[in-house]
Amino acid sequence: MIRKSLLSIFFALSLSLVYSQDRKIPADTTVVTTHEVTVKGKKFPYTATSGTQPVWDKDGETIATLFYTYYQRSDIKDRASRPLVISFNGGPGSASVWMHLAYTGPRILNIDQEGYPIQPYGVKENPHSILDIADIVYVNPVNTAYSRIIHKGDQKPDRKTFFGVNADIEYLAEWLNTFVSRNNRWRSPKYLIGESYGTTRVSGLALELQNAQWMYLNGVILVSPTGLGIERGGPVEVANRLPYFAAAAWYQKALAPELQTKDLDELLPEVENYAINELLPSLVMGGFLEPEKKQEIAMQMAKYSGIDANVIMQHNLEVPFRYFWKELLRDRGYTVGRLDSRYLGIDAKEAGDRPDYNSELTSWLHSFTPAINYYISEHLNFKTDIKYNMFGPVRPWDQSNDNTGENLRQAMAQNPYLKVMVQAGYFDGATTYFNAKYTLWQLDKSGKMKDRLSFKGYRSGHMMYLRYEDLIKANDDIREFINNSLPGDIPAKY
């Protein structure tokens, strides 16, 4: 009896010790695994390095650690000429899971051809990964994925060090310098790719890496870009909505037959022309626009957007995005998605001026969350009790002094090698494709660098690569972009 009691006490103490351990991520660690993948019909080996690398303060003290995954094709002898792609997602506060596990990496989600979840959850080979032509590192900023702030006793680093437009850029540039040095990639051609808020991040990093780290890039890829601090308020912002409205209505078959039968490549240039040359000047007139002209504009907007002219008049020609997502298919009993208007939602009431939830985001989290947790643990063998933050606590986020568009322009001006490509989905209502075009047009008003700026559009949404046809096309566009920005022996000069 005494022995049984002692065993019980010992067992209880053991459990207490186990469960009293602090749940922390090591600040500096790596796990390396080896794999194979077949891309474009050719099989090759690669290594995957999953790990954490510290963020240090000015005194050399560890204040945070960033989780990353680094893929290297292992049958390459000349690493100096091998491109390195550095990948960020957005939010701010989003992990790098999206492009990592659905776009450019060697494994992708187990989803259907249009991007919808299917079971069993998991991953499969990505036969269109860019790993055939470039090595890739996926970086997770502080509080995303397994990246965390490091506390020293009662001392807590100032959150302002990490959570703001310019703070984010500054510490990530320093971190990248260390990563490139540790992995001997200084001679490699380097590319940044960012999605959504990640485009703000990489646009700022392009100049910060040059000016503070003396690291020069060959290319920047902006996937579903934000505004990059470029002014577009008032009538411009309102007029820029219409081409997206038309694209979403076309996909949902909500247009009149004479427009619905047109291909998107024919319809969208027509709507873009109208938005710039007819709608924008009319919006500038505001309340002084002649009533007959206002009614004429409302009728044409209704024709292109699929919603009633009376509703447009009630909004003084300024229909909000959220109202459009609720209104477009109201008569069918559905809402449409914000980030991808191919997705449908069901609200508690058909009445109202905005959807109850983001139908596309819930669908994506449905498939991404189990897949990334399984993949990192079982395929990459990185084990931790830390929660993988799909979206992490980064608020409040300092949005002030966002000059990232101008930063990117300066980086291009200072570096004749640097080229920029924008990728955008036509059905994205959060960072619309036409706003992405506007960003590109306004990035360099001199027009002297427009031959180094390019735009690619896709028949999907914010994460265009979830649609299999666009996964192929978008990765091929990156391949072409990288190949066209490798200058060979041409010197960097004007």
C-alpha positions in Angstrom: 0.0 0.0 0.0 2.8 2.4 0.9 4.6 1.5 -2.3 1.5 2.2 -4.3 1.2 5.6 -2.6 4.8 6.4 -3.3 4.4 5.5 -7.0 1.3 7.7 -7.2 3.2 10.6 -5.6 6.1 10.1 -8.0 3.8 9.9 -11.0 2.0 13.1 -9.9 5.3 14.9 -9.4 6.5 13.8 -12.9 3.3 15.1 -14.5 3.7 18.3 -12.5 7.2 18.8 -13.8 6.1 18.1 -17.4 3.2 20.5 -17.4 5.0 23.2 -15.4 7.7 23.6 -18.2 7.5 26.9 -20.0 6.2 26.7 -23.5 8.9 28.5 -25.4 10.5 28.3 -28.9 14.3 28.0 -29.1 15.8 31.3 -30.3 18.4 29.7 -32.6 17.9 26.2 -34.0 17.7 24.3 -37.3 16.2 21.0 -38.5 17.3 19.7 -41.9 15.4 17.1 -43.9 16.0 15.8 -47.4 13.4 15.3 -50.1 12.7 15.0 -53.9 10.2 16.7 -56.1 9.3 16.5 -59.8 8.8 20.0 -61.4 8.1 20.5 -65.0 8.6 16.7 -65.5 12.1 16.7 -64.0 12.9 15.0 -60.7 15.5 16.6 -58.4 16.6 16.5 -54.7 16.3 19.3 -52.3 16.9 20.0 -48.6 14.4 21.8 -46.3 15.8 23.7 -43.3 13.2 24.7 -40.7 14.4 26.7 -37.9 14.6 29.9 -35.8 17.0 32.7 -36.1 17.3 35.5 -33.5 16.5 39.2 -33.7 19.0 41.2 -31.7 18.8 44.7 -30.3 21.6 47.3 -30.7 23.4 45.8 -27.7 23.4 42.3 -29.2 20.7 41.0 -26.8 18.1 38.5 -28.2 14.7 40.2 -28.3 12.8 37.9 -30.7 13.2 34.9 -32.9 11.8 34.3 -36.4 10.7 30.9 -37.7 11.6 30.2 -41.3 11.7 27.4 -43.8 14.5 27.4 -46.4 14.5 25.2 -49.5 17.6 24.5 -51.5 17.9 22.4 -54.6 20.8 20.1 -53.6 22.1 19.0 -57.0 23.3 22.6 -57.8 27.1 23.1 -57.6 27.2 26.8 -58.5 25.2 28.5 -55.7 26.7 32.0 -56.6 24.5 32.2 -59.8 21.5 30.5 -58.2 18.7 32.9 -57.5 17.4 33.2 -53.9 13.7 34.2 -53.5 12.8 35.6 -50.1 9.0 35.2 -49.4 6.7 37.2 -47.1 3.0 37.1 -46.6 1.0 40.0 -45.2 -1.7 40.9 -42.7 0.1 42.5 -41.0 0.2 39.6 -38.7 -0.1 36.7 -41.2 2.2 33.7 -41.3 4.0 32.8 -44.5 1.9 29.7 -44.8 -0.2 30.9 -47.8 2.5 31.2 -50.5 4.6 28.5 -48.8 2.0 25.8 -49.0 -0.1 26.8 -52.0 2.1 28.7 -54.5 5.9 28.6 -55.0 7.0 25.8 -52.6 7.7 22.1 -53.4 4.5 20.9 -51.6 1.0 22.3 -51.9 -2.4 21.8 -50.2 -4.6 18.9 -51.0 -7.5 21.0 -52.5 -9.6 20.8 -55.6 -8.9 22.5 -58.9 -10.7 25.7 -57.9 -9.1 25.9 -54.4 -11.8 24.5 -52.2 -11.1 22.2 -49.2 -11.2 18.5 -49.5 -10.5 15.7 -47.1 -8.3 14.1 -46.0 -6.3 17.3 -45.3 -2.7 17.3 -46.3 -0.2 18.1 -48.9 1.0 16.8 -52.3 3.8 17.5 -54.7 3.8 20.9 -56.4 4.8 20.1 -60.1 4.9 23.9 -60.8 7.1 25.1 -57.9 9.8 27.6 -58.8 12.3 25.5 -56.8 13.6 24.2 -60.1 15.2 27.6 -60.9 15.5 29.3 -57.5 16.0 28.5 -53.8 13.3 29.9 -51.5 13.1 31.0 -47.9 9.7 31.7 -46.2 10.1 34.2 -43.4 7.5 34.7 -40.6 7.7 38.1 -38.8 7.3 38.4 -35.1 4.2 36.7 -33.5 3.3 34.9 -36.8 3.7 31.1 -37.2 6.2 30.1 -34.4 8.0 33.5 -34.4 7.9 35.1 -30.9 9.2 38.0 -28.8 11.8 36.8 -26.3 11.4 38.1 -22.7 14.4 38.3 -20.4 13.0 37.9 -16.9 10.7 40.9 -16.3 12.2 42.9 -19.2 10.0 43.0 -22.2 11.1 44.4 -25.5 9.1 47.5 -26.7 6.4 46.3 -29.1 7.0 49.4 -31.2 10.3 47.7 -32.2 8.3 45.2 -34.4 4.7 46.4 -35.0 4.6 49.2 -37.5 5.3 49.9 -41.2 8.9 51.2 -40.7 9.8 49.2 -37.6 8.9 46.0 -39.4 11.1 46.9 -42.4 14.0 47.9 -40.2 14.3 44.7 -38.1 13.6 42.4 -41.0 16.3 43.9 -43.1 18.8 43.3 -40.3 17.5 39.7 -39.9 17.9 39.1 -43.6 21.5 40.3 -43.6 22.3 37.6 -41.0 20.4 34.9 -42.9 22.2 35.7 -46.1 25.6 35.7 -44.3 24.9 32.4 -42.5 23.9 30.7 -45.7 26.6 32.1 -47.9 24.2 33.7 -50.3 25.7 37.2 -50.8 26.7 36.5 -54.4 23.3 35.1 -55.4 20.8 37.1 -57.4 18.1 38.0 -54.8 14.4 38.5 -55.1 11.7 39.6 -52.7 8.1 38.4 -53.1 5.3 39.7 -50.9 1.6 39.1 -50.9 -1.0 41.7 -49.7 0.5 43.6 -46.8 3.7 41.7 -47.7 3.9 44.0 -50.7 4.2 47.0 -48.3 6.9 45.1 -46.5 9.0 44.1 -49.5 8.7 47.5 -51.2 10.1 49.1 -48.1 12.7 46.4 -47.7 14.0 47.0 -51.3 15.4 50.4 -50.3 16.2 49.5 -46.6 18.3 46.5 -47.8 20.2 48.8 -50.2 20.7 51.7 -47.8 21.2 50.0 -44.5 22.5 46.5 -45.4 24.2 47.3 -48.8 22.3 44.3 -50.3 21.0 44.9 -53.8 18.2 43.0 -55.5 17.4 41.8 -59.0 13.6 41.8 -58.6 10.6 42.5 -56.4 7.3 40.6 -57.0 4.1 42.2 -55.6 1.3 39.7 -55.2 -2.1 41.4 -54.7 -0.5 44.7 -53.7 -1.7 47.2 -51.1 -1.6 50.9 -51.8 2.1 51.3 -50.8 1.3 54.8 -49.4 0.4 56.1 -52.9 -2.4 58.7 -52.7 -5.7 57.5 -54.3 -8.4 59.0 -52.1 -11.7 60.6 -53.1 -13.1 60.2 -56.6 -10.0 58.2 -57.7 -10.6 55.5 -55.0 -14.3 55.3 -55.9 -13.8 55.1 -59.7 -11.2 52.4 -59.3 -13.8 50.1 -57.8 -15.8 49.7 -60.9 -13.6 47.3 -62.9 -13.5 44.9 -59.9 -17.3 45.2 -59.6 -17.6 44.2 -63.3 -15.2 41.3 -62.9 -17.0 39.8 -59.9 -20.5 40.3 -61.5 -19.2 38.7 -64.7 -18.0 35.6 -62.8 -21.3 35.3 -60.9 -23.3 35.7 -64.2 -25.0 38.8 -62.9 -24.5 41.0 -66.0 -26.9 41.7 -68.9 -26.5 39.1 -71.7 -24.7 41.5 -74.1 -21.9 41.9 -71.5 -22.1 38.4 -70.0 -21.3 36.9 -73.4 -18.1 38.9 -73.7 -14.8 37.3 -72.5 -13.2 39.0 -69.5 -10.3 40.1 -71.6 -12.8 42.1 -73.8 -15.0 43.3 -71.0 -12.5 44.7 -68.5 -10.6 47.1 -70.8 -14.0 48.6 -71.7 -14.9 49.1 -68.1 -11.4 50.4 -67.2 -11.7 53.0 -70.0 -15.1 54.1 -68.7 -13.9 54.4 -65.1 -11.0 56.6 -66.1 -12.6 58.7 -68.9 -16.3 59.0 -67.8 -16.8 58.0 -64.2 -13.9 59.8 -62.7 -14.6 63.2 -64.2 -18.2 62.9 -63.1 -17.3 62.0 -59.6 -15.1 65.0 -59.4 -18.2 67.2 -59.9 -19.8 65.8 -56.8 -23.1 67.4 -55.9 -22.8 69.8 -58.9 -23.1 67.1 -61.4 -26.2 67.7 -63.5 -29.1 65.4 -62.4 -29.5 63.9 -65.9 -25.8 63.1 -66.1 -25.8 61.6 -62.7 -28.7 59.3 -63.7 -26.9 58.4 -66.9 -23.7 57.5 -64.9 -25.8 55.4 -62.4 -27.4 53.5 -65.3 -24.0 52.7 -66.8 -22.5 51.7 -63.5 -25.5 49.4 -62.9 -24.9 47.8 -66.3 -21.2 47.1 -65.5 -21.7 46.2 -61.8 -24.8 44.0 -61.8 -26.5 46.0 -59.1 -29.6 48.3 -59.4 -29.2 51.9 -60.6 -31.5 53.1 -57.9 -29.2 51.6 -55.3 -26.3 53.4 -56.9 -28.2 56.7 -56.9 -29.0 56.2 -53.2 -25.2 56.0 -52.6 -24.5 59.1 -54.7 -22.6 56.9 -57.1 -20.2 55.8 -54.3 -21.2 52.1 -53.6 -19.0 50.7 -50.8 -17.2 47.4 -51.3 -19.0 45.8 -48.3 -22.4 46.8 -49.7 -21.5 45.3 -53.1 -20.5 42.0 -51.5 -23.9 41.9 -49.8 -26.0 43.2 -52.7 -24.7 41.5 -55.8 -26.4 38.1 -55.2 -28.9 39.2 -52.5 -31.8 38.0 -54.7 -30.3 34.6 -54.9 -29.7 34.4 -51.1 -25.9 34.6 -51.1 -23.1 37.0 -50.3 -19.8 37.0 -52.2 -16.3 36.9 -50.8 -14.1 39.9 -50.1 -10.7 38.5 -50.9 -12.1 36.3 -53.6 -15.6 36.9 -55.0 -15.9 33.5 -56.5 -16.8 32.2 -53.0 -20.3 32.4 -51.7 -21.6 32.9 -48.1 -25.0 32.5 -46.3 -26.0 35.2 -43.9 -28.6 35.1 -41.1 -30.7 37.7 -42.9 -30.8 38.7 -46.5 -31.3 42.3 -45.3 -28.3 44.4 -44.3 -25.4 46.4 -45.8 -22.5 43.9 -45.3 -21.9 40.2 -45.1 -21.8 38.4 -41.8 -18.4 36.9 -42.5 -15.7 36.5 -45.1 -16.7 33.3 -47.0 -13.4 32.9 -48.7 -11.3 33.2 -45.6 -13.2 30.6 -43.7 -12.7 28.3 -46.6 -9.0 28.9 -46.7 -8.4 28.4 -43.0 -10.4 25.2 -43.3 -7.7 23.7 -45.6 -4.5 25.6 -44.7 -4.5 25.2 -40.9 -4.5 21.4 -40.6 -2.1 21.1 -43.5 0.6 23.5 -42.3 0.6 21.9 -38.8 0.8 18.4 -40.2 3.4 19.4 -42.8 5.9 21.1 -40.5 5.7 18.3 -37.9 5.6 15.3 -40.1 7.4 16.3 -43.3 9.9 18.9 -42.0 10.3 17.2 -38.6 10.2 20.5 -36.7 8.6 19.7 -33.3 7.2 22.3 -30.9 4.3 22.8 -28.5 4.1 26.5 -29.6 0.9 27.3 -31.4 1.3 28.0 -35.1 -0.2 31.5 -35.5 -2.0 31.7 -38.8 -2.7 35.3 -37.7 -0.8 36.6 -34.7 -1.3 39.5 -32.2 0.5 42.5 -33.8 -2.0 45.2 -33.0 -1.8 48.2 -32.6 0.2 48.5 -35.9 1.8 51.9 -36.6 0.6 52.8 -40.1 2.2 56.3 -40.1 4.8 57.4 -42.6 4.1 54.7 -45.2 6.3 55.8 -48.0 6.9 52.3 -49.3 5.9 53.0 -52.9 8.4 55.9 -53.0 11.0 53.6 -51.3 10.6 51.1 -54.1 10.9 53.8 -56.8 14.1 55.0 -55.1 15.5 51.5 -54.9 14.8 51.0 -58.6 16.4 54.4 -59.5 19.5 53.5 -57.6 19.8 50.0 -58.9 19.5 49.6 -62.7 19.2 45.8 -62.3 16.0 46.0 -60.2 12.7 45.0 -61.9 9.2 44.8 -60.5 6.3 42.6 -61.4 2.7 42.9 -60.1 0.4 39.8 -59.9 -3.3 40.4 -59.2 -6.5 38.4 -59.3 -9.5 39.9 -61.1 -12.0 38.8 -58.5 -10.1 40.2 -55.4 -12.2 42.8 -53.7 -9.7 43.7 -51.0 -6.7 44.7 -53.1 -8.3 45.0 -56.4 -6.5 44.4 -59.7 -7.3 47.8 -61.0 -5.9 49.5 -57.9 -2.8 47.3 -58.5 -2.5 48.7 -62.0 -3.0 52.2 -60.6 -0.1 51.6 -58.2 2.1 50.5 -61.0 1.2 53.6 -63.1 1.9 55.9 -60.2 5.0 54.2 -58.9 7.3 56.1 -61.4 5.6 59.2 -62.7 8.6 60.1 -64.8 8.0 57.0 -67.0 11.7 56.5 -67.2 11.6 53.0 -65.6 8.3 51.7 -67.0 10.1 49.1 -69.1 11.2 47.5 -65.8 7.6 47.4 -64.5 5.1 44.7 -65.5 1.6 43.5 -64.6 0.0 40.0 -64.7 -3.7 39.4 -64.1 -5.4 36.1 -63.3 -9.0 34.7 -63.3 -9.1 34.2 -59.5 -8.9 36.2 -56.3 -6.4 37.5 -53.7 -4.6 34.1 -53.7 -4.8 33.5 -57.4 -2.6 30.4 -57.2 -5.4 28.4 -55.4 -7.0 28.0 -58.8 -4.9 25.3 -60.4 -4.9 26.9 -63.9 -3.5 30.1 -62.3 -1.1 28.2 -60.1 0.6 27.0 -63.4 0.4 30.4 -65.1 1.5 32.5 -62.1 4.6 30.3 -61.3 5.5 30.4 -65.0 5.3 34.2 -64.9 7.7 34.2 -61.9 10.1 31.9 -63.8 10.0 34.3 -66.8 10.5 37.3 -64.6 13.5 35.8 -62.9 15.1 34.7 -66.2 14.5 38.2 -67.7 16.1 39.9 -64.7 19.4 37.9 -64.7 21.6 40.4 -66.5 24.5 38.0 -67.2 27.7 40.1 -67.9 25.8 43.3 -68.6 27.0 46.0 -66.1 24.5 47.8 -63.8 24.6 51.3 -65.3 22.3 53.7 -67.2 
